[in-house]
């Protein structure tokens, strides 16, 4: 490859898409764990 210029968007946009995908899966996993795990519900004080 003899390109003397670096197309920054060819790294930033795919990297941002990967970051957002991993972040979304993390949030979904946390929400599922909070909804399903019975040990977390018993440790919380009742209000």
mmJSON file of the N, C-alpha and C atoms, coordinates in Angstrom:
{"data_MODEL":{"atom_site":{
"group_PDB":["ATOM","ATOM","ATOM","ATOM","ATOM","ATOM","ATOM","ATOM","ATOM","ATOM","ATOM","ATOM","ATOM","ATOM","ATOM","ATOM","ATOM","ATOM","ATOM","ATOM","ATOM","ATOM","ATOM","ATOM","ATOM","ATOM","ATOM","ATOM","ATOM","ATOM","ATOM","ATOM","ATOM","ATOM","ATOM","ATOM","ATOM","ATOM","ATOM","ATOM","ATOM","ATOM","ATOM","ATOM","ATOM","ATOM","ATOM","ATOM","ATOM","ATOM","ATOM","ATOM","ATOM","ATOM","ATOM","ATOM","ATOM","ATOM","ATOM","ATOM","ATOM","ATOM","ATOM","ATOM","ATOM","ATOM","ATOM","ATOM","ATOM","ATOM","ATOM","ATOM","ATOM","ATOM","ATOM","ATOM","ATOM","ATOM","ATOM","ATOM","ATOM","ATOM","ATOM","ATOM","ATOM","ATOM","ATOM","ATOM","ATOM","ATOM","ATOM","ATOM","ATOM","ATOM","ATOM","ATOM","ATOM","ATOM","ATOM","ATOM","ATOM","ATOM","ATOM","ATOM","ATOM","ATOM","ATOM","ATOM","ATOM","ATOM","ATOM","ATOM","ATOM","ATOM","ATOM","ATOM","ATOM","ATOM","ATOM","ATOM","ATOM","ATOM","ATOM","ATOM","ATOM","ATOM","ATOM","ATOM","ATOM","ATOM","ATOM","ATOM","ATOM","ATOM","ATOM","ATOM","ATOM","ATOM","ATOM","ATOM","ATOM"],
"id":[1,2,3,4,5,6,7,8,9,10,11,12,13,14,15,16,17,18,19,20,21,22,23,24,25,26,27,28,29,30,31,32,33,34,35,36,37,38,39,40,41,42,43,44,45,46,47,48,49,50,51,52,53,54,55,56,57,58,59,60,61,62,63,64,65,66,67,68,69,70,71,72,73,74,75,76,77,78,79,80,81,82,83,84,85,86,87,88,89,90,91,92,93,94,95,96,97,98,99,100,101,102,103,104,105,106,107,108,109,110,111,112,113,114,115,116,117,118,119,120,121,122,123,124,125,126,127,128,129,130,131,132,133,134,135,136,137,138,139,140,141],
"type_symbol":["N","C","C","N","C","C","N","C","C","N","C","C","N","C","C","N","C","C","N","C","C","N","C","C","N","C","C","N","C","C","N","C","C","N","C","C","N","C","C","N","C","C","N","C","C","N","C","C","N","C","C","N","C","C","N","C","C","N","C","C","N","C","C","N","C","C","N","C","C","N","C","C","N","C","C","N","C","C","N","C","C","N","C","C","N","C","C","N","C","C","N","C","C","N","C","C","N","C","C","N","C","C","N","C","C","N","C","C","N","C","C","N","C","C","N","C","C","N","C","C","N","C","C","N","C","C","N","C","C","N","C","C","N","C","C","N","C","C","N","C","C"],
"label_atom_id":["N","CA","C","N","CA","C","N","CA","C","N","CA","C","N","CA","C","N","CA","C","N","CA","C","N","CA","C","N","CA","C","N","CA","C","N","CA","C","N","CA","C","N","CA","C","N","CA","C","N","CA","C","N","CA","C","N","CA","C","N","CA","C","N","CA","C","N","CA","C","N","CA","C","N","CA","C","N","CA","C","N","CA","C","N","CA","C","N","CA","C","N","CA","C","N","CA","C","N","CA","C","N","CA","C","N","CA","C","N","CA","C","N","CA","C","N","CA","C","N","CA","C","N","CA","C","N","CA","C","N","CA","C","N","CA","C","N","CA","C","N","CA","C","N","CA","C","N","CA","C","N","CA","C","N","CA","C","N","CA","C","N","CA","C"],
"label_alt_id":[null,null,null,null,null,null,null,null,null,null,null,null,null,null,null,null,null,null,null,null,null,null,null,null,null,null,null,null,null,null,null,null,null,null,null,null,null,null,null,null,null,null,null,null,null,null,null,null,null,null,null,null,null,null,null,null,null,null,null,null,null,null,null,null,null,null,null,null,null,null,null,null,null,null,null,null,null,null,null,null,null,null,null,null,null,null,null,null,null,null,null,null,null,null,null,null,null,null,null,null,null,null,null,null,null,null,null,null,null,null,null,null,null,null,null,null,null,null,null,null,null,null,null,null,null,null,null,null,null,null,null,null,null,null,null,null,null,null,null,null,null],
"label_comp_id":["UNK","UNK","UNK","UNK","UNK","UNK","UNK","UNK","UNK","UNK","UNK","UNK","UNK","UNK","UNK","UNK","UNK","UNK","UNK","UNK","UNK","UNK","UNK","UNK","UNK","UNK","UNK","UNK","UNK","UNK","UNK","UNK","UNK","UNK","UNK","UNK","UNK","UNK","UNK","UNK","UNK","UNK","UNK","UNK","UNK","UNK","UNK","UNK","UNK","UNK","UNK","UNK","UNK","UNK","UNK","UNK","UNK","UNK","UNK","UNK","UNK","UNK","UNK","UNK","UNK","UNK","UNK","UNK","UNK","UNK","UNK","UNK","UNK","UNK","UNK","UNK","UNK","UNK","UNK","UNK","UNK","UNK","UNK","UNK","UNK","UNK","UNK","UNK","UNK","UNK","UNK","UNK","UNK","UNK","UNK","UNK","UNK","UNK","UNK","UNK","UNK","UNK","UNK","UNK","UNK","UNK","UNK","UNK","UNK","UNK","UNK","UNK","UNK","UNK","UNK","UNK","UNK","UNK","UNK","UNK","UNK","UNK","UNK","UNK","UNK","UNK","UNK","UNK","UNK","UNK","UNK","UNK","UNK","UNK","UNK","UNK","UNK","UNK","UNK","UNK","UNK"],
"label_asym_id":["A","A","A","A","A","A","A","A","A","A","A","A","A","A","A","A","A","A","A","A","A","A","A","A","A","A","A","A","A","A","A","A","A","A","A","A","A","A","A","A","A","A","A","A","A","A","A","A","A","A","A","A","A","A","A","A","A","A","A","A","A","A","A","A","A","A","A","A","A","A","A","A","A","A","A","A","A","A","A","A","A","A","A","A","A","A","A","A","A","A","A","A","A","A","A","A","A","A","A","A","A","A","A","A","A","A","A","A","A","A","A","A","A","A","A","A","A","A","A","A","A","A","A","A","A","A","A","A","A","A","A","A","A","A","A","A","A","A","A","A","A"],
"label_entity_id":["1","1","1","1","1","1","1","1","1","1","1","1","1","1","1","1","1","1","1","1","1","1","1","1","1","1","1","1","1","1","1","1","1","1","1","1","1","1","1","1","1","1","1","1","1","1","1","1","1","1","1","1","1","1","1","1","1","1","1","1","1","1","1","1","1","1","1","1","1","1","1","1","1","1","1","1","1","1","1","1","1","1","1","1","1","1","1","1","1","1","1","1","1","1","1","1","1","1","1","1","1","1","1","1","1","1","1","1","1","1","1","1","1","1","1","1","1","1","1","1","1","1","1","1","1","1","1","1","1","1","1","1","1","1","1","1","1","1","1","1","1"],
"label_seq_id":[1,1,1,2,2,2,3,3,3,4,4,4,5,5,5,6,6,6,7,7,7,8,8,8,9,9,9,10,10,10,11,11,11,12,12,12,13,13,13,14,14,14,15,15,15,16,16,16,17,17,17,18,18,18,19,19,19,20,20,20,21,21,21,22,22,22,23,23,23,24,24,24,25,25,25,26,26,26,27,27,27,28,28,28,29,29,29,30,30,30,31,31,31,32,32,32,33,33,33,34,34,34,35,35,35,36,36,36,37,37,37,38,38,38,39,39,39,40,40,40,41,41,41,42,42,42,43,43,43,44,44,44,45,45,45,46,46,46,47,47,47],
"pdbx_PDB_ins_code":[null,null,null,null,null,null,null,null,null,null,null,null,null,null,null,null,null,null,null,null,null,null,null,null,null,null,null,null,null,null,null,null,null,null,null,null,null,null,null,null,null,null,null,null,null,null,null,null,null,null,null,null,null,null,null,null,null,null,null,null,null,null,null,null,null,null,null,null,null,null,null,null,null,null,null,null,null,null,null,null,null,null,null,null,null,null,null,null,null,null,null,null,null,null,null,null,null,null,null,null,null,null,null,null,null,null,null,null,null,null,null,null,null,null,null,null,null,null,null,null,null,null,null,null,null,null,null,null,null,null,null,null,null,null,null,null,null,null,null,null,null],
"Cartn_x":[0.864,0.0,0.898,0.667,1.509,0.756,-0.186,-0.964,-0.175,0.006,0.735,-0.205,-1.503,-2.466,-3.204,-3.556,-4.287,-5.733,-6.622,-8.05,-8.515,-8.579,-8.887,-10.265,-11.206,-12.559,-12.644,-11.639,-11.647,-11.295,-10.771,-10.502,-11.495,-11.917,-12.769,-14.185,-14.795,-16.183,-16.358,-15.539,-15.675,-15.35,-14.356,-14.034,-15.172,-15.8,-16.959,-18.124,-18.333,-19.415,-19.153,-17.913,-17.566,-17.76,-17.319,-17.476,-18.944,-19.786,-21.21,-21.878,-21.466,-22.03,-21.668,-20.408,-19.974,-20.643,-20.768,-21.415,-22.883,-23.572,-24.986,-25.145,-24.285,-24.356,-24.076,-23.18,-22.883,-24.103,-24.765,-25.961,-27.077,-27.258,-28.289,-27.961,-26.713,-26.302,-26.508,-26.189,-26.414,-27.901,-28.735,-30.179,-30.735,-30.286,-30.745,-30.299,-29.073,-28.598,-29.409,-29.7,-30.497,-31.905,-32.47,-33.831,-33.905,-32.843,-32.911,-32.274,-31.216,-30.448,-31.232,-31.609,-32.397,-31.575,-30.261,-29.433,-29.381,-29.453,-29.417,-30.688,-31.824,-33.094,-33.189,-32.614,-32.736,-31.833,-30.747,-29.831,-30.319,-31.269,-31.739,-32.76,-32.669,-33.672,-35.028,-36.081,-37.425,-37.839,-38.516,-38.95,-40.446],
"Cartn_y":[-1.182,0.0,1.229,2.118,3.292,4.566,4.48,5.661,6.492,7.761,8.626,9.32,9.216,9.819,8.711,9.006,8.039,8.474,7.616,7.901,7.546,8.559,8.332,7.723,8.035,7.526,6.014,5.464,4.016,3.251,3.926,3.293,3.742,4.996,5.547,4.982,4.947,4.505,3.017,2.122,0.717,0.517,1.24,1.138,1.623,2.716,3.219,2.254,1.612,0.631,-0.574,-1.026,-2.144,-1.74,-0.54,-0.065,-0.006,0.571,0.682,-0.687,-1.626,-2.974,-3.661,-3.584,-4.205,-3.526,-2.21,-1.473,-1.865,-2.014,-2.405,-3.815,-4.75,-6.104,-6.099,-5.259,-5.16,-4.668,-3.633,-3.125,-4.162,-4.871,-5.911,-7.03,-7.417,-8.456,-8.036,-6.798,-6.297,-6.288,-5.857,-5.817,-7.226,-8.17,-9.55,-10.133,-9.854,-10.36,-9.782,-8.486,-7.859,-8.435,-8.78,-9.301,-10.765,-11.531,-12.979,-13.431,-12.798,-13.276,-13.091,-14.163,-14.025,-13.518,-13.685,-13.25,-11.731,-11.031,-9.573,-9.007,-9.64,-9.125,-9.292,-10.356,-10.591,-9.657,-9.162,-8.276,-6.833,-6.463,-5.081,-4.851,-3.714,-3.418,-3.124,-3.537,-3.305,-1.879,-1.272,0.112,0.223],
"Cartn_z":[0.0,0.0,0.0,-0.939,-1.066,-0.735,0.145,0.511,1.521,1.217,2.139,3.116,2.896,3.82,4.549,5.772,6.592,6.675,6.258,6.353,7.765,8.624,10.031,10.226,9.343,9.536,9.293,8.609,8.391,9.662,10.663,11.95,13.007,12.954,14.008,13.943,12.767,12.68,13.0,12.464,12.886,14.367,14.864,16.287,17.16,16.748,17.492,17.448,16.307,16.195,17.093,17.136,18.018,19.471,19.84,21.209,21.605,20.748,21.069,21.167,20.333,20.395,21.704,22.091,23.342,24.532,24.496,25.579,25.707,24.576,24.6,25.165,24.743,25.288,26.786,27.244,28.665,29.431,28.922,29.596,29.616,28.512,28.458,29.448,29.523,30.466,31.909,32.229,33.587,33.928,32.986,33.23,33.413,32.6,32.756,34.091,34.487,35.773,36.915,36.858,37.902,37.945,36.801,36.749,37.171,36.934,37.132,38.446,38.888,40.044,41.338,42.011,43.244,44.429,44.391,45.515,45.62,44.51,44.548,45.155,44.904,45.417,46.924,47.468,48.9,49.709,49.116,49.834,49.895,49.047,49.019,50.133,50.822,51.854,51.219,51.91,51.382,51.656,50.685,50.877,50.751],
"occupancy":[1.0,1.0,1.0,1.0,1.0,1.0,1.0,1.0,1.0,1.0,1.0,1.0,1.0,1.0,1.0,1.0,1.0,1.0,1.0,1.0,1.0,1.0,1.0,1.0,1.0,1.0,1.0,1.0,1.0,1.0,1.0,1.0,1.0,1.0,1.0,1.0,1.0,1.0,1.0,1.0,1.0,1.0,1.0,1.0,1.0,1.0,1.0,1.0,1.0,1.0,1.0,1.0,1.0,1.0,1.0,1.0,1.0,1.0,1.0,1.0,1.0,1.0,1.0,1.0,1.0,1.0,1.0,1.0,1.0,1.0,1.0,1.0,1.0,1.0,1.0,1.0,1.0,1.0,1.0,1.0,1.0,1.0,1.0,1.0,1.0,1.0,1.0,1.0,1.0,1.0,1.0,1.0,1.0,1.0,1.0,1.0,1.0,1.0,1.0,1.0,1.0,1.0,1.0,1.0,1.0,1.0,1.0,1.0,1.0,1.0,1.0,1.0,1.0,1.0,1.0,1.0,1.0,1.0,1.0,1.0,1.0,1.0,1.0,1.0,1.0,1.0,1.0,1.0,1.0,1.0,1.0,1.0,1.0,1.0,1.0,1.0,1.0,1.0,1.0,1.0,1.0],
"B_iso_or_equiv":[0.0,0.0,0.0,0.0,0.0,0.0,0.0,0.0,0.0,0.0,0.0,0.0,0.0,0.0,0.0,0.0,0.0,0.0,0.0,0.0,0.0,0.0,0.0,0.0,0.0,0.0,0.0,0.0,0.0,0.0,0.0,0.0,0.0,0.0,0.0,0.0,0.0,0.0,0.0,0.0,0.0,0.0,0.0,0.0,0.0,0.0,0.0,0.0,0.0,0.0,0.0,0.0,0.0,0.0,0.0,0.0,0.0,0.0,0.0,0.0,0.0,0.0,0.0,0.0,0.0,0.0,0.0,0.0,0.0,0.0,0.0,0.0,0.0,0.0,0.0,0.0,0.0,0.0,0.0,0.0,0.0,0.0,0.0,0.0,0.0,0.0,0.0,0.0,0.0,0.0,0.0,0.0,0.0,0.0,0.0,0.0,0.0,0.0,0.0,0.0,0.0,0.0,0.0,0.0,0.0,0.0,0.0,0.0,0.0,0.0,0.0,0.0,0.0,0.0,0.0,0.0,0.0,0.0,0.0,0.0,0.0,0.0,0.0,0.0,0.0,0.0,0.0,0.0,0.0,0.0,0.0,0.0,0.0,0.0,0.0,0.0,0.0,0.0,0.0,0.0,0.0],
"pdbx_formal_charge":[null,null,null,null,null,null,null,null,null,null,null,null,null,null,null,null,null,null,null,null,null,null,null,null,null,null,null,null,null,null,null,null,null,null,null,null,null,null,null,null,null,null,null,null,null,null,null,null,null,null,null,null,null,null,null,null,null,null,null,null,null,null,null,null,null,null,null,null,null,null,null,null,null,null,null,null,null,null,null,null,null,null,null,null,null,null,null,null,null,null,null,null,null,null,null,null,null,null,null,null,null,null,null,null,null,null,null,null,null,null,null,null,null,null,null,null,null,null,null,null,null,null,null,null,null,null,null,null,null,null,null,null,null,null,null,null,null,null,null,null,null],
"auth_seq_id":[1,1,1,2,2,2,3,3,3,4,4,4,5,5,5,6,6,6,7,7,7,8,8,8,9,9,9,10,10,10,11,11,11,12,12,12,13,13,13,14,14,14,15,15,15,16,16,16,17,17,17,18,18,18,19,19,19,20,20,20,21,21,21,22,22,22,23,23,23,24,24,24,25,25,25,26,26,26,27,27,27,28,28,28,29,29,29,30,30,30,31,31,31,32,32,32,33,33,33,34,34,34,35,35,35,36,36,36,37,37,37,38,38,38,39,39,39,40,40,40,41,41,41,42,42,42,43,43,43,44,44,44,45,45,45,46,46,46,47,47,47],
"auth_comp_id":["UNK","UNK","UNK","UNK","UNK","UNK","UNK","UNK","UNK","UNK","UNK","UNK","UNK","UNK","UNK","UNK","UNK","UNK","UNK","UNK","UNK","UNK","UNK","UNK","UNK","UNK","UNK","UNK","UNK","UNK","UNK","UNK","UNK","UNK","UNK","UNK","UNK","UNK","UNK","UNK","UNK","UNK","UNK","UNK","UNK","UNK","UNK","UNK","UNK","UNK","UNK","UNK","UNK","UNK","UNK","UNK","UNK","UNK","UNK","UNK","UNK","UNK","UNK","UNK","UNK","UNK","UNK","UNK","UNK","UNK","UNK","UNK","UNK","UNK","UNK","UNK","UNK","UNK","UNK","UNK","UNK","UNK","UNK","UNK","UNK","UNK","UNK","UNK","UNK","UNK","UNK","UNK","UNK","UNK","UNK","UNK","UNK","UNK","UNK","UNK","UNK","UNK","UNK","UNK","UNK","UNK","UNK","UNK","UNK","UNK","UNK","UNK","UNK","UNK","UNK","UNK","UNK","UNK","UNK","UNK","UNK","UNK","UNK","UNK","UNK","UNK","UNK","UNK","UNK","UNK","UNK","UNK","UNK","UNK","UNK","UNK","UNK","UNK","UNK","UNK","UNK"],
"auth_asym_id":["A","A","A","A","A","A","A","A","A","A","A","A","A","A","A","A","A","A","A","A","A","A","A","A","A","A","A","A","A","A","A","A","A","A","A","A","A","A","A","A","A","A","A","A","A","A","A","A","A","A","A","A","A","A","A","A","A","A","A","A","A","A","A","A","A","A","A","A","A","A","A","A","A","A","A","A","A","A","A","A","A","A","A","A","A","A","A","A","A","A","A","A","A","A","A","A","A","A","A","A","A","A","A","A","A","A","A","A","A","A","A","A","A","A","A","A","A","A","A","A","A","A","A","A","A","A","A","A","A","A","A","A","A","A","A","A","A","A","A","A","A"],
"auth_atom_id":["N","CA","C","N","CA","C","N","CA","C","N","CA","C","N","CA","C","N","CA","C","N","CA","C","N","CA","C","N","CA","C","N","CA","C","N","CA","C","N","CA","C","N","CA","C","N","CA","C","N","CA","C","N","CA","C","N","CA","C","N","CA","C","N","CA","C","N","CA","C","N","CA","C","N","CA","C","N","CA","C","N","CA","C","N","CA","C","N","CA","C","N","CA","C","N","CA","C","N","CA","C","N","CA","C","N","CA","C","N","CA","C","N","CA","C","N","CA","C","N","CA","C","N","CA","C","N","CA","C","N","CA","C","N","CA","C","N","CA","C","N","CA","C","N","CA","C","N","CA","C","N","CA","C","N","CA","C","N","CA","C","N","CA","C"],
"pdbx_PDB_model_num":[1,1,1,1,1,1,1,1,1,1,1,1,1,1,1,1,1,1,1,1,1,1,1,1,1,1,1,1,1,1,1,1,1,1,1,1,1,1,1,1,1,1,1,1,1,1,1,1,1,1,1,1,1,1,1,1,1,1,1,1,1,1,1,1,1,1,1,1,1,1,1,1,1,1,1,1,1,1,1,1,1,1,1,1,1,1,1,1,1,1,1,1,1,1,1,1,1,1,1,1,1,1,1,1,1,1,1,1,1,1,1,1,1,1,1,1,1,1,1,1,1,1,1,1,1,1,1,1,1,1,1,1,1,1,1,1,1,1,1,1,1]
}}}
